[in-house]
Amino acid sequence: MCRVLLTLAYFLLTISSIVFTACVNNVTGTSSPGSGTSTSLTGHIHRTAAAIERVNKLWCYACHTMDDGESCVDVAVRNDSSLFKKCQGEEFICMVKRFSYTTSTENSTSSPKMWSLDRRCVANCEPGCIIIGERTKLYACTSCCEESFCNTGRGAASGIFHREATGIGTRMFWLAAPFLINISLVLYKRHSGHVLIKQH
């Protein structure tokens, strides 16, 4: 039961992150490099003739630590062919998304602990990190690349950006994020405790 709740909390957080990114892109009118598309302030997508005719020959690592465990962490070392995926359609970008967190006291801050790692093909990707929280901080970092099997890193994007809340979806994200972080950590600790008890 705890594992189900833990997974549910994680997916809620992931969906909130997607909503946040979508709201930002909708307001700023930005698009990902190499995608062959551009989005105006009206939300219309414009495709060049080259983008329409482009043949997708990209391969990426596709895995998730919640499903594939450690084999998804060190993909370059393990070189597991079961994690190879041929990208389809307009998925011209390989992405790595990492969720990690730190906890702070008055005197110290813990080193970042990885919560999950996600590798896959995507059509749109915005590199950088979103940081949420005060004493318990959640880092959602994304890195993007455009060569086959280039998504071997751990989502350590080159820059960290902060976004100003602009739309309803963004405000909902910032309001819900602390609650999702706290409940996720509580469920994770409970799940870890049950595993330790079973092992003993």
N, CA, C and O of each residue as an XYZ file, in Angstrom:
800
protein
N       0.828     -1.205      0.000
C       0.000      0.000      0.000
C       0.863      1.255      0.000
O       0.576      2.220     -0.708
N       1.939      1.229      0.815
C       2.842      2.381      0.891
C       3.512      2.624     -0.445
O       3.696      3.769     -0.856
N       3.880      1.536     -1.130
C       4.535      1.687     -2.427
C       3.595      2.326     -3.436
O       4.019      3.145     -4.251
N       2.311      1.952     -3.385
C       1.321      2.535     -4.291
C       1.174      4.025     -4.025
O       1.155      4.828     -4.958
N       1.068      4.396     -2.743
C       0.939      5.809     -2.389
C       2.185      6.589     -2.766
O       2.097      7.732     -3.214
N       3.345      5.973     -2.586
C       4.606      6.623     -2.941
C       4.663      6.894     -4.436
O       5.037      7.986     -4.864
N       4.288      5.894     -5.227
C       4.288      6.054     -6.682
C       3.293      7.117     -7.114
O       3.583      7.913     -8.006
N       2.111      7.136     -6.482
C       1.089      8.121     -6.799
C       1.576      9.530     -6.512
O       1.377     10.441     -7.316
N       2.218      9.704     -5.357
C       2.746     11.026     -5.002
C       3.799     11.479     -5.992
O       3.850     12.653     -6.358
N       4.649     10.545     -6.430
C       5.693     10.898     -7.405
C       5.067     11.353     -8.717
O       5.492     12.355     -9.292
N       4.056     10.623     -9.198
C       3.434     10.989    -10.459
C       2.707     12.329    -10.365
O       2.686     13.093    -11.330
N       2.116     12.615     -9.212
C       1.482     13.920     -9.026
C       2.510     15.030     -9.140
O       2.248     16.069     -9.747
N       3.682     14.810     -8.557
C       4.745     15.805     -8.626
C       5.237     15.964    -10.055
O       5.478     17.083    -10.506
N       5.389     14.849    -10.776
C       5.843     14.905    -12.162
C       4.849     15.654    -13.036
O       5.238     16.478    -13.864
N       3.548     15.362    -12.848
C       2.513     16.042    -13.620
C       2.524     17.532    -13.333
O       2.363     18.346    -14.243
N       2.715     17.896    -12.055
C       2.781     19.312    -11.694
C       3.941     19.991    -12.389
O       3.821     21.133    -12.833
N       5.079     19.290    -12.489
C       6.254     19.842    -13.164
C       5.970     20.064    -14.641
O       6.370     21.080    -15.209
N       5.278     19.109    -15.264
C       4.935     19.235    -16.681
C       4.001     20.412    -16.905
O       4.173     21.174    -17.856
N       2.997     20.564    -16.018
C       2.061     21.686    -16.120
C       2.796     23.004    -15.989
O       2.520     23.953    -16.724
N       3.736     23.065    -15.051
C       4.519     24.281    -14.840
C       5.306     24.648    -16.095
O       5.291     25.802    -16.522
N       5.998     23.664    -16.689
C       6.792     23.916    -17.889
C       5.908     24.348    -19.046
O       6.270     25.242    -19.810
N       4.739     23.708    -19.176
C       3.823     24.064    -20.250
C       3.323     25.491    -20.105
O       3.209     26.219    -21.092
N       3.024     25.894    -18.865
C       2.554     27.258    -18.617
C       3.634     28.275    -18.959
O       3.355     29.317    -19.552
N       4.873     27.961    -18.578
C       5.985     28.871    -18.871
C       6.174     29.016    -20.365
O       6.328     30.130    -20.867
N       6.164     27.896    -21.086
C       6.351     27.941    -22.531
C       5.218     28.686    -23.218
O       5.438     29.390    -24.204
N       4.007     28.530    -22.696
C       2.859     29.194    -23.290
C       2.946     30.701    -23.131
O       2.564     31.452    -24.029
N       3.454     31.143    -21.977
C       3.540     32.578    -21.710
C       4.715     33.213    -22.424
O       4.583     34.286    -23.012
N       5.877     32.552    -22.375
C       7.087     33.139    -22.954
C       7.198     32.911    -24.444
O       7.944     33.609    -25.131
N       6.437     31.910    -24.961
C       6.507     31.641    -26.391
C       7.809     31.014    -26.806
O       8.265     31.229    -27.929
N       8.427     30.234    -25.922
C       9.715     29.616    -26.218
C       9.518     28.236    -26.781
O       8.457     27.631    -26.628
N      10.554     27.738    -27.438
C      10.562     26.368    -27.937
C      11.935     25.793    -27.747
O      12.901     26.532    -27.558
N      12.038     24.488    -27.795
C      13.311     23.824    -27.539
C      14.189     23.877    -28.767
O      13.683     23.805    -29.886
N      15.528     24.003    -28.584
C      16.424     24.011    -29.718
C      16.426     22.674    -30.414
O      16.372     21.621    -29.779
N      16.488     22.732    -31.740
C      16.586     21.504    -32.509
C      15.258     20.824    -32.743
O      15.213     19.776    -33.386
N      14.181     21.384    -32.243
C      12.895     20.722    -32.411
C      12.259     21.039    -33.749
O      11.333     20.346    -34.172
N      12.754     22.103    -34.442
C      12.202     22.465    -35.733
C      10.870     23.148    -35.625
O      10.183     23.294    -36.636
N      10.465     23.578    -34.436
C       9.197     24.260    -34.252
C       9.405     25.522    -33.465
O      10.399     25.658    -32.752
N       8.476     26.451    -33.584
C       8.508     27.660    -32.784
C       7.098     27.985    -32.361
O       6.157     27.784    -33.128
N       6.938     28.485    -31.152
C       5.620     28.782    -30.613
C       5.489     30.274    -30.386
O       6.315     30.864    -29.689
N       4.488     30.888    -30.949
C       4.274     32.315    -30.772
C       3.468     32.544    -29.513
O       3.051     31.594    -28.851
N       3.246     33.824    -29.176
C       2.483     34.153    -27.979
C       1.036     33.704    -28.099
O       0.347     33.568    -27.088
N       0.565     33.472    -29.320
C      -0.819     33.025    -29.496
C      -0.953     31.522    -29.316
O      -2.065     30.993    -29.292
N       0.179     30.830    -29.188
C       0.129     29.390    -28.963
C       0.149     28.564    -30.228
O       0.053     27.339    -30.159
N       0.274     29.213    -31.416
C       0.314     28.469    -32.666
C       1.707     27.909    -32.901
O       2.699     28.580    -32.616
N       1.792     26.694    -33.416
C       3.065     26.054    -33.701
C       3.368     26.186    -35.189
O       2.549     25.822    -36.033
N       4.543     26.707    -35.502
C       4.970     26.882    -36.887
C       6.084     25.893    -37.185
O       7.062     25.824    -36.440
N       5.955     25.130    -38.258
C       6.965     24.160    -38.650
C       7.562     24.542    -39.994
O       6.838     24.877    -40.932
N       8.874     24.492    -40.083
C       9.542     24.763    -41.345
C       9.455     23.532    -42.232
O       9.178     22.430    -41.756
N       9.695     23.728    -43.536
C       9.645     22.602    -44.471
C      10.706     21.572    -44.121
O      10.488     20.368    -44.253
N      11.881     22.068    -43.664
C      12.967     21.156    -43.289
C      12.570     20.287    -42.109
O      12.928     19.111    -42.048
N      11.819     20.875    -41.159
C      11.398     20.119    -39.983
C      10.400     19.039    -40.363
O      10.424     17.938    -39.812
N       9.507     19.364    -41.325
C       8.497     18.403    -41.747
C       9.146     17.212    -42.454
O       8.729     16.069    -42.266
N      10.183     17.492    -43.279
C      10.818     16.446    -44.070
C      11.931     15.720    -43.314
O      12.482     14.747    -43.827
N      12.266     16.164    -42.129
C      13.388     15.608    -41.386
C      13.118     14.153    -40.986
O      12.057     13.834    -40.448
N      14.072     13.295    -41.251
C      13.959     11.882    -40.894
C      14.573     11.679    -39.513
O      15.678     12.145    -39.237
N      13.852     10.989    -38.665
C      14.322     10.787    -37.297
C      15.192      9.536    -37.210
O      14.698      8.413    -37.313
N      16.497      9.747    -37.019
C      17.441      8.639    -36.873
C      18.015      8.575    -35.458
O      18.993      7.873    -35.203
N      17.398      9.308    -34.556
C      17.929      9.422    -33.196
C      17.603      8.197    -32.337
O      16.501      7.652    -32.391
N      18.594      7.783    -31.546
C      18.412      6.748    -30.529
C      18.763      7.344    -29.174
O      19.725      8.102    -29.055
N      17.994      7.006    -28.165
C      18.266      7.497    -26.807
C      18.175      6.336    -25.814
O      17.587      5.293    -26.100
N      18.768      6.547    -24.655
C      18.516      5.636    -23.542
C      17.132      5.960    -22.994
O      16.801      7.129    -22.794
N      16.330      4.942    -22.753
C      14.980      5.133    -22.220
C      14.791      4.217    -21.018
O      14.730      2.995    -21.155
N      14.698      4.828    -19.832
C      14.531      4.031    -18.614
C      14.115      4.943    -17.470
O      14.136      6.168    -17.591
N      13.741      4.330    -16.370
C      13.344      5.061    -15.168
C      13.829      4.263    -13.961
O      13.647      3.048    -13.893
N      14.445      4.960    -13.015
C      14.995      4.249    -11.854
C      13.927      3.527    -11.049
O      14.234      2.534    -10.390
N      12.673      3.995    -11.080
C      11.612      3.331    -10.324
C      11.257      1.980    -10.944
O      10.731      1.097    -10.267
N      11.552      1.827    -12.248
C      11.267      0.561    -12.929
C      12.530     -0.252    -13.194
O      12.521     -1.478    -13.079
N      13.611      0.430    -13.546
C      14.832     -0.247    -13.984
C      15.956     -0.220    -12.960
O      16.998     -0.839    -13.176
N      15.765      0.484    -11.852
C      16.750      0.496    -10.776
C      18.100      1.063    -11.171
O      18.183      2.036    -11.920
N      19.163      0.443    -10.659
C      20.528      0.939    -10.863
C      20.967      0.899    -12.319
O      21.853      1.657    -12.715
N      20.365      0.030    -13.121
C      20.763     -0.051    -14.528
C      20.468      1.244    -15.269
O      21.052      1.505    -16.321
N      19.561      2.064    -14.723
C      19.225      3.347    -15.343
C      20.160      4.456    -14.878
O      20.200      5.525    -15.487
N      20.908      4.215    -13.812
C      21.792      5.251    -13.264
C      23.091      5.328    -14.050
O      23.509      6.412    -14.457
N      23.733      4.182    -14.268
C      25.021      4.139    -14.972
C      24.859      3.473    -16.334
O      25.410      2.400    -16.576
N      24.106      4.109    -17.217
C      23.800      3.494    -18.513
C      25.032      3.359    -19.399
O      25.151      2.388    -20.146
N      25.952      4.322    -19.324
C      27.140      4.280    -20.176
C      28.049      3.116    -19.796
O      28.682      2.507    -20.659
N      28.109      2.812    -18.505
C      28.967      1.722    -18.028
C      28.337      0.365    -18.327
O      29.009     -0.549    -18.804
N      27.053      0.244    -18.044
C      26.369     -1.047    -18.214
C      26.093     -1.355    -19.688
O      26.156     -2.510    -20.108
N      25.782     -0.302    -20.478
C      25.517     -0.463    -21.912
C      24.489     -1.566    -22.177
O      24.714     -2.461    -22.992
N      23.372     -1.484    -21.481
C      22.304     -2.482    -21.577
C      21.432     -2.187    -22.800
O      20.772     -1.150    -22.859
N      21.432     -3.096    -23.769
C      20.688     -2.867    -25.013
C      19.183     -2.802    -24.792
O      18.461     -2.265    -25.632
N      18.699     -3.337    -23.680
C      17.260     -3.279    -23.410
C      16.802     -1.853    -23.108
O      15.605     -1.565    -23.118
N      17.760     -0.963    -22.841
C      17.428      0.433    -22.557
C      17.548      1.316    -23.794
O      17.316      2.522    -23.711
N      17.909      0.734    -24.948
C      18.015      1.501    -26.184
C      16.616      1.717    -26.759
O      15.795      0.800    -26.783
N      16.358      2.930    -27.218
C      15.055      3.198    -27.834
C      15.219      4.063    -29.074
O      15.934      5.065    -29.060
N      14.544      3.660    -30.147
C      14.518      4.453    -31.374
C      13.462      5.527    -31.215
O      12.293      5.227    -30.975
N      13.873      6.777    -31.348
C      12.934      7.891    -31.190
C      11.999      7.964    -32.395
O      12.375      7.620    -33.516
N      10.778      8.418    -32.140
C       9.755      8.443    -33.173
C       9.266      9.863    -33.441
O       9.374     10.742    -32.587
N       8.728     10.071    -34.638
C       8.091     11.345    -34.970
C       8.999     12.542    -34.787
O      10.077     12.611    -35.377
N       8.560     13.486    -33.965
C       9.308     14.720    -33.736
C      10.169     14.660    -32.477
O      10.580     15.696    -31.954
N      10.438     13.467    -31.998
C      11.299     13.305    -30.817
C      12.770     13.363    -31.242
O      13.424     12.332    -31.395
N      13.273     14.575    -31.428
C      14.646     14.774    -31.893
C      15.594     15.134    -30.755
O      16.702     15.611    -31.002
N      15.173     14.910    -29.513
C      15.992     15.279    -28.357
C      16.041     14.117    -27.365
O      15.030     13.468    -27.098
N      17.231     13.868    -26.826
C      17.381     12.917    -25.724
C      17.390     13.711    -24.421
O      18.083     14.724    -24.321
N      16.641     13.270    -23.437
C      16.492     14.021    -22.196
C      16.858     13.177    -20.983
O      16.688     11.958    -20.966
N      17.366     13.869    -19.971
C      17.550     13.271    -18.649
C      16.869     14.188    -17.646
O      17.177     15.379    -17.588
N      15.950     13.651    -16.859
C      15.282     14.438    -15.816
C      15.574     13.785    -14.473
O      15.315     12.599    -14.267
N      16.117     14.581    -13.571
C      16.498     14.063    -12.256
C      15.759     14.822    -11.162
O      15.729     16.053    -11.153
N      15.164     14.070    -10.238
C      14.563     14.652     -9.044
C      15.457     14.299     -7.858
O      15.737     13.125     -7.615
N      15.899     15.307     -7.126
C      16.706     15.078     -5.929
C      16.254     16.052     -4.847
O      15.489     16.979     -5.117
N      16.729     15.839     -3.628
C      16.317     16.718     -2.541
C      17.429     16.858     -1.512
O      18.312     16.007     -1.399
N      17.361     17.948     -0.769
C      18.266     18.174      0.361
C      17.435     18.583      1.568
O      16.350     19.147      1.422
N      17.940     18.300      2.745
C      17.297     18.740      3.980
C      18.264     19.633      4.743
O      19.470     19.383      4.765
N      17.729     20.672      5.367
C      18.574     21.645      6.061
C      18.151     21.816      7.512
O      16.975     21.697      7.857
N      19.137     22.098      8.349
C      18.900     22.490      9.736
C      19.500     23.880      9.907
O      19.934     24.497      8.935
N      19.523     24.370     11.137
C      20.090     25.690     11.370
C      21.589     25.714     11.095
O      22.145     26.763     10.769
N      22.244     24.564     11.224
C      23.703     24.528     11.117
C      24.245     23.878      9.847
O      25.400     24.106      9.486
N      23.443     23.085      9.177
C      23.995     22.366      8.028
C      22.921     22.023      6.997
O      21.721     22.080      7.268
N      23.399     21.666      5.811
C      22.541     21.210      4.723
C      23.096     19.898      4.198
O      24.296     19.776      3.953
N      22.228     18.926      4.029
C      22.677     17.618      3.562
C      23.090     17.685      2.095
O      22.704     18.604      1.372
N      23.868     16.715      1.671
C      24.224     16.629      0.257
C      22.993     16.163     -0.520
O      22.141     15.476      0.043
N      22.881     16.521     -1.803
C      21.701     16.128     -2.587
C      21.533     14.611     -2.660
O      22.491     13.881     -2.916
N      20.317     14.153     -2.433
C      20.008     12.730     -2.530
C      19.052     12.522     -3.701
O      18.021     13.187     -3.801
N      19.407     11.592     -4.580
C      18.592     11.376     -5.766
C      17.293     10.663     -5.418
O      17.292      9.643     -4.728
N      16.193     11.215     -5.906
C      14.878     10.616     -5.708
C      14.540      9.710     -6.892
O      14.109      8.571     -6.711
N      14.741     10.226     -8.105
C      14.488      9.413     -9.293
C      15.226      9.995    -10.489
O      15.639     11.154    -10.491
N      15.381      9.151    -11.511
C      16.068      9.547    -12.738
C      15.271      9.003    -13.913
O      14.877      7.837    -13.923
N      15.039      9.854    -14.898
C      14.220      9.486    -16.049
C      14.978      9.832    -17.331
O      15.409     10.970    -17.513
N      15.139      8.848    -18.219
C      15.804      9.073    -19.509
C      14.839      8.685    -20.619
O      14.180      7.648    -20.538
N      14.753      9.519    -21.661
C      13.855      9.182    -22.767
C      14.006     10.129    -23.945
O      14.717     11.131    -23.875
N      13.311      9.784    -25.044
C      13.213     10.654    -26.214
C      12.095     11.664    -25.967
O      11.057     11.317    -25.405
N      12.305     12.905    -26.382
C      11.265     13.918    -26.240
C      11.255     14.827    -27.463
O      12.246     14.932    -28.186
N      10.125     15.478    -27.678
C      10.007     16.453    -28.764
C      10.408     17.842    -28.295
O      10.887     18.653    -29.088
N      10.216     18.120    -27.013
C      10.556     19.422    -26.449
C      11.306     19.228    -25.144
O      10.978     18.342    -24.355
N      12.314     20.058    -24.922
C      13.130     19.920    -23.719
C      13.695     21.283    -23.342
O      14.242     21.988    -24.190
N      13.565     21.651    -22.085
C      14.097     22.920    -21.585
C      15.096     22.627    -20.471
O      14.699     22.248    -19.370
N      16.403     22.800    -20.748
C      17.420     22.485    -19.741
C      17.413     23.463    -18.581
O      17.083     24.636    -18.750
N      17.776     22.982    -17.415
C      17.847     23.831    -16.232
C      17.277     23.124    -15.018
O      16.903     21.954    -15.087
N      17.213     23.833    -13.919
C      16.717     23.264    -12.667
C      15.634     24.147    -12.066
O      15.724     25.375    -12.103
N      14.626     23.517    -11.520
C      13.604     24.203    -10.737
C      13.818     23.787     -9.288
O      13.864     22.596     -8.981
N      13.946     24.756     -8.406
C      14.188     24.474     -6.987
C      12.972     24.910     -6.187
O      12.502     26.041     -6.316
N      12.471     24.005     -5.361
C      11.275     24.275     -4.571
C      11.560     23.979     -3.109
O      12.257     23.016     -2.789
N      11.025     24.803     -2.225
C      11.125     24.530     -0.796
C      12.161     25.378     -0.098
O      12.929     26.103     -0.730
N      12.169     25.274      1.229
C      13.108     26.028      2.053
C      14.016     25.066      2.818
O      15.151     24.826      2.407
N      13.527     24.523      3.914
C      14.365     23.572      4.663
C      14.515     22.252      3.923
O      15.602     21.677      3.870
N      13.427     21.785      3.360
C      13.502     20.624      2.478
C      13.346     21.135      1.056
O      12.285     21.630      0.677
N      14.402     21.013      0.278
C      14.384     21.528     -1.088
C      14.338     20.381     -2.087
O      15.059     19.391     -1.963
N      13.470     20.541     -3.078
C      13.387     19.573     -4.161
C      13.985     20.200     -5.410
O      13.654     21.327     -5.778
N      14.870     19.452     -6.056
C      15.507     19.914     -7.285
C      14.985     19.069     -8.443
O      15.137     17.848     -8.440
N      14.382     19.705     -9.416
C      13.952     19.024    -10.638
C      14.833     19.550    -11.762
O      14.593     20.638    -12.285
N      15.853     18.780    -12.134
C      16.842     19.224    -13.119
C      16.696     18.443    -14.419
O      16.492     17.229    -14.413
N      16.803     19.161    -15.527
C      16.658     18.562    -16.847
C      17.849     18.916    -17.722
O      18.270     20.072    -17.764
N      18.389     17.932    -18.414
C      19.437     18.179    -19.405
C      18.974     17.622    -20.745
O      18.245     16.631    -20.798
N      19.403     18.265    -21.827
C      18.950     17.915    -23.170
C      20.145     17.795    -24.112
O      21.126     18.524    -23.964
N      20.070     16.885    -25.073
C      21.118     16.745    -26.083
C      20.495     16.164    -27.349
O      19.375     15.654    -27.323
N      21.226     16.245    -28.450
C      20.632     15.904    -29.743
C      21.439     14.887    -30.537
O      21.307     14.827    -31.760
N      22.264     14.094    -29.882
C      23.011     13.037    -30.557
C      22.595     11.684    -29.980
O      22.193     11.592    -28.820
N      22.693     10.655    -30.784
C      22.264      9.325    -30.333
C      23.037      8.873    -29.094
O      24.262      8.976    -29.027
N      22.289      8.373    -28.127
C      22.821      7.851    -26.860
C      23.654      8.887    -26.102
O      24.621      8.541    -25.423
N      23.273     10.147    -26.226
C      23.997     11.212    -25.521
C      23.474     11.439    -24.109
O      24.132     12.104    -23.309
N      22.293     10.892    -23.788
C      21.701     11.158    -22.470
C      22.213     10.168    -21.426
O      21.461      9.369    -20.868
N      23.532     10.254    -21.185
C      24.189      9.357    -20.231
C      24.421     10.005    -18.871
O      24.776      9.318    -17.913
N      24.226     11.315    -18.774
C      24.483     12.017    -17.519
C      23.393     11.783    -16.493
O      22.536     10.914    -16.654
N      23.446     12.573    -15.440
C      22.465     12.425    -14.354
C      21.605     13.669    -14.180
O      21.173     13.988    -13.072
N      21.364     14.362    -15.272
C      20.457     15.503    -15.234
C      21.039     16.742    -14.619
O      20.289     17.621    -14.195
N      22.360     16.848    -14.552
C      22.998     18.041    -13.985
C      23.052     19.104    -15.065
O      24.052     19.230    -15.771
N      21.977     19.868    -15.193
C      21.900     20.904    -16.220
C      22.927     21.988    -15.946
O      23.319     22.212    -14.801
N      23.362     22.661    -17.012
C      24.436     23.647    -16.886
C      24.017     24.882    -16.109
O      24.857     25.541    -15.497
N      22.743     25.203    -16.124
C      22.302     26.413    -15.434
C      21.094     26.169    -14.564
O      20.373     25.189    -14.754
N      20.868     27.046    -13.620
C      19.695     26.968    -12.750
C      18.855     28.208    -12.992
O      19.360     29.328    -12.918
N      17.593     28.016    -13.277
C      16.747     29.165    -13.541
C      15.593     29.196    -12.559
O      15.174     28.163    -12.037
N      15.095     30.372    -12.318
C      13.940     30.555    -11.448
C      12.844     31.228    -12.262
O      13.108     32.197    -12.975
N      11.639     30.735    -12.165
C      10.527     31.285    -12.930
C       9.566     32.029    -12.014
O       9.344     31.634    -10.869
N       9.015     33.086    -12.523
C       8.002     33.831    -11.776
C       6.641     33.248    -12.087
O       6.326     32.990    -13.249
N       5.840     33.038    -11.075
C       4.501     32.495    -11.287
C       3.692     33.468    -12.121
O       3.565     34.639    -11.764
N       3.131     32.982    -13.255
C       2.415     33.873    -14.155
C       0.978     33.437    -14.418
O       0.097     34.279    -14.591
N       0.734     32.126    -14.449
C      -0.607     31.657    -14.764
C      -1.195     30.833    -13.642
O      -0.546     30.597    -12.623
N      -2.441     30.391    -13.837
C      -3.126     29.601    -12.813
C      -2.398     28.281    -12.594
O      -2.207     27.853    -11.456
N      -1.989     27.630    -13.700
C      -1.284     26.360    -13.574
C       0.013     26.501    -12.809
O       0.358     25.644    -11.996
N       0.734     27.585    -13.067
C       1.996     27.817    -12.367
C       1.763     28.053    -10.890
O       2.483     27.508    -10.054
N       0.760     28.865    -10.554
C       0.463     29.134     -9.141
C       0.054     27.850     -8.426
O       0.458     27.607     -7.288
N      -0.756     27.024     -9.105
C      -1.164     25.749     -8.508
C       0.048     24.869     -8.263
O       0.121     24.167     -7.255
N       1.005     24.907     -9.192
C       2.224     24.112     -9.030
C       2.972     24.526     -7.786
O       3.354     23.678     -6.979
N       3.191     25.840     -7.613
C       3.959     26.316     -6.460
C       3.224     26.060     -5.142
O       3.853     25.815     -4.113
N       1.885     26.120     -5.180
C       1.120     25.866     -3.964
C       1.142     24.384     -3.593
O       1.219     24.033     -2.416
N       1.074     23.522     -4.601
C       0.987     22.084     -4.338
C       2.337     21.437     -4.089
O       2.418     20.409     -3.417
N       3.395     22.027     -4.622
C       4.715     21.389     -4.554
C       5.184     21.070     -3.135
O       5.593     19.935     -2.891
N       5.147     22.022     -2.173
C       5.621     21.689     -0.817
C       4.869     20.519     -0.202
O       5.470     19.666      0.451
N       3.551     20.476     -0.411
C       2.756     19.375      0.122
C       3.176     18.050     -0.508
O       3.310     17.042      0.186
N       3.385     18.055     -1.827
C       3.785     16.837     -2.513
C       5.156     16.359     -2.063
O       5.391     15.159     -1.919
N       6.066     17.316     -1.841
C       7.408     16.953     -1.384
C       7.335     16.293     -0.014
O       7.920     15.232      0.207
N       6.609     16.931      0.908
C       6.527     16.414      2.277
C       5.889     15.032      2.326
O       6.391     14.133      3.002
N       4.787     14.864      1.611
C       4.102     13.568      1.656
C       4.941     12.494      0.974
O       4.924     11.334      1.384
N       5.680     12.883     -0.073
C       6.541     11.922     -0.755
C       7.647     11.439      0.161
O       7.945     10.245      0.201
N       8.263     12.362      0.903
C       9.345     11.994      1.813
C       8.838     11.120      2.951
O       9.508     10.169      3.354
N       7.653     11.441      3.471
C       7.073     10.642      4.552
C       6.797      9.223      4.071
O       7.124      8.252      4.753
N       6.193      9.110      2.887
C       5.885      7.792      2.344
C       7.152      7.008      2.037
O       7.206      5.793      2.227
N       8.172      7.717      1.560
C       9.447      7.054      1.261
C      10.063      6.481      2.527
O      10.546      5.348      2.525
N      10.050      7.262      3.622
C      10.617      6.794      4.886
C       9.847      5.591      5.417
O      10.438      4.637      5.923
N       8.514      5.648      5.295
C       7.699      4.520      5.765
C       7.994      3.268      4.948
O       8.126      2.169      5.486
N       8.094      3.463      3.627
C       8.367      2.321      2.757
C       9.727      1.715      3.082
O       9.864      0.494      3.142
N      10.737      2.565      3.292
C      12.077      2.082      3.635
C      12.050      1.323      4.950
O      12.732      0.309      5.101
N      11.253      1.818      5.917
C      11.138      1.155      7.208
C      10.538     -0.227      7.085
O      10.983     -1.164      7.747
N       9.510     -0.360      6.226
C       8.890     -1.668      6.030
C       9.865     -2.644      5.396
O       9.894     -3.822      5.753
N      10.670     -2.151      4.451
C      11.640     -3.017      3.781
C      12.670     -3.526      4.774
O      13.034     -4.702      4.746
N      13.147     -2.637      5.664
C      14.138     -3.032      6.661
C      13.573     -4.064      7.627
O      14.264     -5.007      8.013
N      12.308     -3.880      8.018
C      11.667     -4.826      8.939
C      11.558     -6.201      8.296
O      11.805     -7.218      8.943
N      11.185     -6.228      7.009
C      11.038     -7.504      6.312
C      12.378     -8.216      6.179
O      12.451     -9.442      6.259
N      13.447     -7.432      5.973
C      14.767     -8.032      5.821
C      15.242     -8.659      7.123
O      15.904     -9.697      7.111
N      14.903     -8.023      8.263
C      15.288     -8.567      9.565
C      14.400     -9.766      9.918
O      14.567    -10.367     10.979
